[in-house]
């Protein structure tokens, strides 16, 4: 192993991931015109490596190969090597990951691509060991063979790259085949989920298990839409199981990326901002539906973790925390029983260890991941003569001591770049919880983060940028940046009724249409018309780890149309449903966020206008009542004489006014408006009928 004392070109970058490789002996380039020009000039193939800063196997490949002098010599002699942070350049990652999945049947990071100087790939893979191991080709051997072939038979590799690109273009066309979406598609999605549901441990499919909270949010809506209790039971089982498992950090709070086993016990220990944002949304919604106190507690604990560990001084949110520390995955998070005894003392350690499954033998590579998988909390409290509040209090005190001790350990690396898209998700989560819980702390956190985005992640001409770090904003925003930020702005307006958020949402939404809409085939491209031209310009519709920009945009289109009365916006959503309908109908459970938008667009909807003054107690009571429940197909406008702009944005409320000088609530249900109400009991009665 070797690390160069001389920095390579990555030392001038802002990305934490690229900076991790700045002292590799590999002569890395960032993705740049310079790299491709040199490859063309010297007639060398491109070695492209894509990853992200908290990726465990990216670290392994770096230690084994990219810090290795022997590997570096081959790369530097025969290739132009490019390193890409997938979170800064999701456009590049999206294209080559799609190609990798087409060529190999699977994907993941680190993503390893070999391609021609004009960016056309002829090899794709993921992690490669330095030497052949466990049936995986060794990187050194592969580099040698490809290097010889490039020199002796370049036409063959060129022809292969053309074949790969042709197949990629064919797959892109298939991904956009048209069709109609209806209730049959919704029902098919439910049956797909129920078929793969794990009745013992919750979640879907076999290990590894991913939270995919937008799937659960769809099931909450489906349960409400159809009255299907099984859908709700699947959601509750999964949320309960995840909160008990090791995927949840019981000492420091927050969720890890995924579980490597079916029980949710052993996580892949990295923590991502987007997972925690989406999970906070789903736990909030589940609390609204069920009233189960646990769900609110988990949401609030997620926000405690985010505020403590993942928030910039300016109020925006960092991207991720690593799985590794001191060169070992999970080292920061696991415990031995002796470590716990040293912190808590024998009596309290015995109490804690019995509760959280801590043993001398461990449950993860000889160590312990605290979990509640096999514990009945009520029975455990009874065993120790503790009421539920007393048990919670004692456990909280013990966890605080362990957390204080854990803070002395070497922390995992934090990826402190600020991504517009992921911040949009967390803003939406905080604003939604602020509404649901009536807690202004979360609303204020959302406000502060939004102010940061508005001030620091827009160019002077208003164009969104994707990433901010170390005083610099860079990279033209992608469709996710626009769609997720607009989602956050809509939730902020619903939480605060501050008209500036609705104005900003409408502005950015229109900018998104202007930059990303496909006028020929409909739908939104991943990159803007002003972005760098890559080998293809794809559209993403699959709702994977994160909902697609198209799915969230469709939801935004419908909500903004209902808020403002601008029906033109709904037309865009209708075109999206049709543009992607064939693909979605083929595999509906892979498109849960788009189906949630469809439920909103085609289901019974409600528009509520509250007329009054914000400082009036009765008006505040109306607002609280409207915001508290789970009504995903409802939007609320607040008309206050202090904000006359709202009537300009939503002209249909121009004539809505106080009734006999009293605050009033106007309710329209499924395109039919009711007489205004001025009493809270009448409002409650009307809201009880609303989905």
N, C-alpha and C positions, 0 to 999 in steps of 0.2 A: 504494500500500500504506500502511496506517496501523495503528498499535496504540494503543489508548487508554491514557492515563496513569492512568485511574481503573479499579480492578478491578471486575469483575462478580461475580455471586453464586458463581461457581465458585471464587473465591479462598478460600472457607471449606471447600472439599472436601479430601479426603486423596488422591484418585486423582491420580497423576502426569499422566495423560491430561487430566483435567479442569483441572488446574492449568496445563497448557500453554496453555489457552484462557482463562485467568483475566483476561488483559488485552486480549482481543479487544474491539473496539468493539461487537460483537454483545452484546445484553443476554441472555446465556445464563442459563438456569435448569438446575439439576440435575433429574433425574427426581423429581418431588415433587408432593404434593397442591396446593401453592401454585401451581405452574405451570398445572395443569389448572383450578383454580378461577378463575384470572385469565383463561384462555382462554375459559371459559364466560361469565364476567362481561362480558368485552369482545367476545364473539362473534368470536373470531379462530381461524384454523386453527393447528394445531401444526406447526412445522418441527422434526423430530427428526433428529439427527445422531449416529450411533453409530460408535465406532472404538476404537482402543487406542493406547497411547503409543509403540509401536515400529513403527507402520504408516506406511510410506513415503508412500502416496497420501493418507493422512489429513493428513500434514504439507504435502503439495502443495496440497490443498484449503484448508487453513488459510491458507497464504501467499497463494494467489490470491484467496480469497473472504472468509474469516472475519476476516482482518486488514484487509480493504478497507472503506473508509468508505462507499462507494456501496452495496455489498451490505448492510452493517450497517444503513444507514438504511431500506432496504426491509424487512429482517427485523424491525427494531425497530418499524416503523410498522404492518405488516400481519400479523405472526405472533407467536406465543409460541414462542421457540426453546429447545429442550431438548437438552442434550449428555449422552450416556451413554457410560461406559466399559464395553465389552462384557465385560471380564474381571471387573468388579465385579457387573454385572447381566446374566449370561448368560441369565437368564429373559426379560428384555425383548428382548435381542438374538436369542434363539432364535425368538421369535414373529415378529418383524418381518423377520428374514432369511428365514424360511420363506415369508412372504408375498411378499417380493421375488423369491425364486426361482420362486414360482408365477406372479407377474405378468409377470416379464421373462425367465424361463428361466435366469437366472444370479444369482449373489450375490457378495458381497465387501465389503471395507471401504475407505473409509468407506461406511457404509450411510446413505442419504438417504431419509427417509420424510416424507410430508405426510399429516396425518390430522386428523380432527375433534377437538373438545375432549374427546369421550368415547373417545378412543384408537383410533378405527376408521380405517384408512388408505385413502387413495384414490390415492396415488402412491408408487412405490418405485423407487429406483435406487441406484447406487453413487457413484463419483467423478463430479462434474460440474465442468467448467471454468467460470470466471466468464463468459466469452463463448463462443458456439458455436464448436466446433473439432473437426475430424476426424469430423464427423458426429454429435458428441455435443451435445445441447442445452445451451445456456448457462444457468447458474444464474440470472443476472439476468433473462433473458427468461422463464424458467419461473416464477420468483417473481412477476413482473409479471402474467403470464397467469392464474396460479392465484389471485392476490390479487383480480383483477377478477372472475373467475368466482365466487369465494366471496361477493363482495358482491352480484353481480347474479343469479347462478343457484345459490344454495347448495343447493337441493333436489337438483340434479343430482349434485353432489359427495357429498351425504349418501347418495343412492341408490347411487352407485358404491361408496361405502365399505361399504354393506350387502352388495352383491354380492361384494366382495372378501372380507368376513368369512365369508359363506356358503360360498364356495369353499374358504377356509382350513379351516373346520370340516369340510368334506367330505374334504379331503386328510388331516386328522387321523384321521378315521374309517377311511379307506383304509389309513393307515399301521399300523393295528392289526388288520388282518384275520387271522383265526386260521388255523391249519394245523398239520400234523405235520412235524417235522424228523427226518431220518434220514440214513443213509450216502449216499443218492442226492444229498442237498443238499450234503454235504461234497465229493463227487466233482464236482458241478457247479461249486462254488466253485473247485476246483483247475483245472478246464478253462477257467473264465473267466480265471483268472490266467495260465495257460499261453498262452491265445490273445492276451492283451495284453502278454505279456512281451517285453522288448527283449533279444534274444539278443546284440546287440553291446555294449550299454552297461549292461545290467541295468536293473532297475526295470520299471514297468508303464505302458503307454500312452505318449502323446507328451508333448512339453514343454508346459507346465512339469511337472517331476517332483517328487513329494513322497515323503519317506522312508516314511511309513505303516508303521512298524516292527511294529505289531500284525498286519499282513498277513503279514509274514515270520515272526513267531512262530507264527501259525497254520500256515504251510507247514512249519515245523520239526515241529510236532506231527502234521501230516498225513503227512509223510514217515515218521515213526516208526510211526504207526498202520498205514500201508498198505505200507511198504517201498518207496514210490515215490521213486527217487533223483532224478528230474527236479525234484521239489519242493525237495529239498535243494540241487540245483545252482542253481536260481533264487535261492534265499536267498544262497548263497555269492557268486554273480556280482554280485548287487546290493550286498551288504555290502562286497565288495572294491572295486567301482566307486565307491561313495560315499566310502569312506575315501581313495581316490586323487584324487577330484575336488575342485574348489574349494568345493563345499558344505561340505567339512571345512576348518577353519582350521588349516593346517599349521604356522603360526607360533605361534598362541596356543591351539590346541586347541578342541574343541567344534564342533557342527554348526550351520549356518545353517538357516533355515526350509525352503527348497526351492530347486530349481535351475530356472532359466528356460530351460535348454537340455537336450537329450537326453543329453549327455555327463556331466552333473553338474558342469560347469565353472564356470558363472557362477551364483552363488547370489543369492537375495534375502537380503541380508546380515544381517537381524535374527536374533538367537539367542533361542530360546524354551526355558524350563525344561522344558516337557512333552516337546518333541522330544528333548532330550538325555536325559531320564529314560527314555523309551520305547526310544530307540536303545541306551542302556546295557543295558537288559534284554535286547534282542534280540542284541546282540553277546556278552553273557555267555552266553546260551543257545547261540548258535552255537559259542562256544568249548567249551562242555560237550559238544556233539555232535561237533565235528570235531577239537578239540584244537589248532586253528590259532592260533599264537601272536599273530598280528596282531589277532585279535578281542579277546583279553584286553588287548593294548596299547591299542587304541582305547577300550575301556571305561575303563581306568585313566586315560587322558588326558582323557576326558570328565569324570571325577571330579576330576582336577587342576584343570581349568577351573572347575568348579562351586565347588570349595573356595576357589579363589583369587579369583574375580570375582563369584560369585553367592550367597555365603553371608553371612547376617546375623551380627552378633556373638553373638546368642542361639542360633545354630545352624540357624535356618530358612533357606529359600532364596528368593531374589528371582525375579521373574517373567520378565524379558526384558531384552535389550539391543537398542538401536535399529539400524536399517540405515544411518541417516544420521549423518554428523558434518560440521560446518562447512557444512551445507546441501547436502551431496552424498551420494548413496547409495554406500556401500562405500569412501568416501575413507580411512577408518581402516585398511582391510585390504589395499589394493592398493599395488603397488610399481612404480617405474621401475627399469630396470637400473642407472641411475646412482646411485639411492638405495642399492641393494644394494652397489654398488662402494664407496660412501662408508663404509658400515658394515663391510664384510668385507675390503676390499682387493681388488686385481685378481685374484689367484690364487684365493682362496677364493670370490670372487663368480662367477668363471667356472665353478668346480666346482658351486656352488649353482644358478646360472642354467641350466646345461645340464640339471641334474637336475630342476628344478622348472618348466621351460618358460618362463623369463623371457627376453624379447627386447626389443630397442630399440623395436619396433613395438607390443608389448603384445597381450594377448588379451581386453581389456575396456576399451573406450573409450580406447584409447591407453595404458592402464596394464596391469599384470600381476597376475593372481590365481595364486599358487603352486599347482601341482598336479602329480600324478604319473601323469596319464592315459596318456601315451604312453611311459612308462619301464618297462623291465625292470630291476628293482633288482639282480638277480643279475648281469646282463650289465654294468650300470654299475659295480658293485663290481669285477668282473673287469677292466674297462677301466682302472681306477685301482689295480689290485693291492691291493684291500682285501677282507678277509673280511667276512662279513655283520655280525659284531659291530663290526668296525672301521669299516665304512660307517655303521652306526647311530650310533656314537660321534661320528664327525666331523660327520655331519648334525645331530645333537643339539646339538653345540657351536655350530654356525653358526646354527641356529634360535634358540638362547638369545641370541646377540648381536643378531639381528634383532628378537627379542621385546623386549629391553631398549631398543633404539632406537625401536620402535613405541610403547612405553609413554610416550614423550615427546610423542606426537601428542595432538591433542584427541580425547578418547574419545567414543564414541557415548553417548547418554543411557541410563541404566539405569532400568528400571522396578522400583523397589525395594519394591513392595508384595508381601506374602506371602499367597499363595492356598492355602487348605486343600487343595483338590483337587490342584493341581499338586505341592504338597509331599508329598502322599500318594504320588504317582507316583515322586518322587525317593527317598523313604524306601523304597519297594518295590525300586527299582533298587539302592540301596546295600546293603540287607539281602540281596538275592538274590546280589549279587556277593560280599558278605562270606561267605556260605555257600559259594559255588562256588569262590572263590579261597582260602578259609581265611584271610582277611585281616581282622583285627578293626578296622583303621582305618575301613573302610567301615561296619561294623556300628556302631561308636561314633558316626560321623557321623549314621547313621540314628537312633540312640537320642536324640541331642541334638536333632535336628529334631523328633522325635515328642514329646519333653518340651515343646518350645516350643508345638506345636499344642495339646497337652493342657492346658497352663497358660494359654495366651493366646487360643485360638480356640474356647473354650466359654463359654457363659453360666453363671451360677451354678447354673441348673437342668439343666445338661448339654447344652443345645441347641448344636449346632455353629454357628459363624459362618464366613462365607466369606472374609473379607479382613481382614488386619492391616496397618496402616501408621502410623508415627509415633505409636506408643503407643495406637492405637485399633483395636479389632476391630469390624467392622460387617457387616451384611447376613446374614440368616438363611441357613444353609447350604443348598445345593442337593443333589440326589441324587448328583451327581458328588463333592461334598465327602465325603459319607458313604461311598460305594462305594470311592473311591480311598484314603481314609484307612484303611478297614478292610483293603483289600489290603495297604497298607504295614504295618499291625499284624500281619497273618497272616505276612508275610515276616519281620518282626522276631521273631515267636515262633519261626518255623522256624530263624532264624539264632542265636537266643540261648537258647531254651527258658525264657525268663523269663515266668512264667505271667501276669504283669500285662498283657502285650500281648495274650494270648488273651482275658483277661477284658474288656479294653477293646474288643477287636474284637467280642465277643459283645454287649456293651452297646450300642455304636454301631449294630451291625447290627440289633438289635431296635428301637432308636429310629428307624432308617430305615424299617423295616417299618411302624411305628406312624404315621409322618408322611407317607409317600410311596406306600404300597401302594394300588392301586385295587381295592377290594373287589368292584366290579361287573364289571369287564372284565379284571382282573389286570394285572400289570406295575407299574412304578414311575413315578409322575409326576415331572417335572423339579423341581417345587417342592413344598414341604411343605403340609400342610393348614392350617398356621398362617401361611403366606406371604401377601404382598399378592396380591389377586385381580386378575389382568390380563384381557385380552379372551379368553384361552383358557388352559387348563392342559394343555400338551402332554406327551407322553412321547417321549423320544429313544431310538432303537434303532440308528440308523445309526452305524457306526464310521468316522468321518471322520478328521480330523487327530488326534483323540483318541478312544479307545474310548468308547462310550456308558456312562453310569452303569448302565443296565440290564444291559449285557453283563458288566461287571465285577462287578456285584452277583450275577448268576447264578453266576459262577465262585466268588465268595465263599460263596454259600449252600452250594454243593456241598462246598467245602473245609472249611467250618466244620462241616457235617454229618458229614463223614468224621473230622474231628478229635475231635468231641465225642460222636458216636453219636446226635446229635439229628436223626433222619430228617425231622422236621417241616420243617427248613430246606430239605432237598432238594425238598420239595413246591413251595416257592416257585419254584425254578429250573424245575421241570417245568411250572408254570403259565406262566412267562415264555416258555419254548420254544413252548408252544401258542398263547399270546396273540399272539405276533409271527411265528408260523411261516409264515403265508401270505406276508407281505411278505418275510421272509428267503429263503424258497424261490424267490421271484421274482427276487431279485438277491443270491445268497448271498455273493459276493465283497465286497459292501458291508457285510458284517456279520461280519467275520473274528473279532472278539473273542468274539462270542456263539457262533460255531461252535467256538472253542477251548474254551469252557465246555461245549458239547454233547459234544465229544470226551471231556472229563473225566467228564461225567455218565454217558455211555453206554459208555465204553471200559473196558478192564481197569484197575482201580485197585488201589492198595496202601496199606495203613495199617501203619505201623511204630511199635512202642513200644520205646524203649530204657530199660532199668531199670538204674540205677547211680548213682554219685556223680560230680558234675561234675569233681572234682579227681582222679579215678581215671584213670591213663594208658590203660588198656584201654577204658574208657568213652569217653574222648576219641578214641581210634582208631576206635571204632564210629561216633561222631558224624561224624568227618571223612569216613569212607567213605560214609556215607549221604548227606551233603550235597553231595558232589563231582559226581555225575553228573547227566545230563539225564533226569529222571524227572518230567515235568510232571503225571502222574496219581498222585503219591505225596504223602502227608502223614506227618509224624513227630511223635510225642508223646514227651516225655522225662519219666520218672517218677523223681523223686529224693525221698528221705524228707524232705529239707529243704523241699520244696514240696508239702505234703499237699493243697493246694487243687486240684491238677491232677486228682486222683481224683474230686473233687466236680464238676468241669467235665466230665470224661470218665469216667462211672461204670463203663464197660465195662473199664477197666484196673485196677479195684480189686484184683483177685486176681493181677495180674501182679507177679512178684517176682523177686529174684535167684535164680539156679539154683546150688545148692550153694555159696552165698555169693559167687558170681561175677556180674559184670555180664552181662546177657542182652539179646538182641534178639528181639522177637516180630514176626513178619512175617505179615500177612494179605494174600492176593492174590485179588482179584475175589470177595470174600465167603467165602473159605475160608482158615482160619488154619493155619499150619505150626507144627511144634514149635519151641520157642525155641532159638537158637544162642548159644554162648558163645565161639566161636573166630572170628577175623577171616576166615579162609579160607572158612569155611562161610557167613559173611555175604556175602562177595564173590560166592560161587557163587549165592546166592539173589538178590542184587541184579542180577546179569547177566541174569536172566530177566524183570526188571521193566521195563515201558515207562516 
